[in-house]
Amino acid sequence: MIDVIYSPTATASLARRSASIVYDSVAVFGVCFVAAAIAVAWHHGQAIAAQSWGFTVYLVLVSYGYFAYCWRHGRTLGMRSWKLRVVDQSSGRQPSWGQTAIRFCIALLAWLPAGMGYWRAWWDPDGRTWHDRASRTCLIYEDDRTT
């Protein structure tokens, strides 16, 4: 992995973050679709109740697995397309597993108050969101000169 030291000037813009979210939504939908097909096959082709908390938790864990693996080993599909990378704010290296868990959980919560946790990037001095701050990570833009 290429080491990139965090710099506020390299922080990803809200527009790039948003575009990456759109791309990753499609990717996560596909990952969850495959995970759901596996779960249905495990239940011998029987439908799983929509109110099943176990199934919901399973899909959330599958989603976390996708993001955590990608954040630890490079980038998600959307991040690759928009030249973004998640890094530890102090070292500029890949985030730890603990940081990915905090980032994922807070990112989910950041959507609840009308996406306020994401819109925070507009008025944050460093352009960071709730989950960036909570997990002590930063989403940076890597143009050709950065890498």
Secondary structure as GFF3:
##gff-version 3
##sequence-region A 1 147
A	DSSP	three_ten_helix	8	10	.	.	.	ID=ss1
A	DSSP	alpha_helix	14	42	.	.	.	ID=ss2
A	DSSP	alpha_helix	53	72	.	.	.	ID=ss3
A	DSSP	alpha_helix	77	81	.	.	.	ID=ss4
A	DSSP	beta_strand	84	88	.	.	.	ID=ss5
A	DSSP	alpha_helix	97	111	.	.	.	ID=ss6
A	DSSP	alpha_helix	116	119	.	.	.	ID=ss7
A	DSSP	three_ten_helix	120	122	.	.	.	ID=ss8
A	DSSP	alpha_helix	130	135	.	.	.	ID=ss9
A	DSSP	beta_strand	137	141	.	.	.	ID=ss10
###
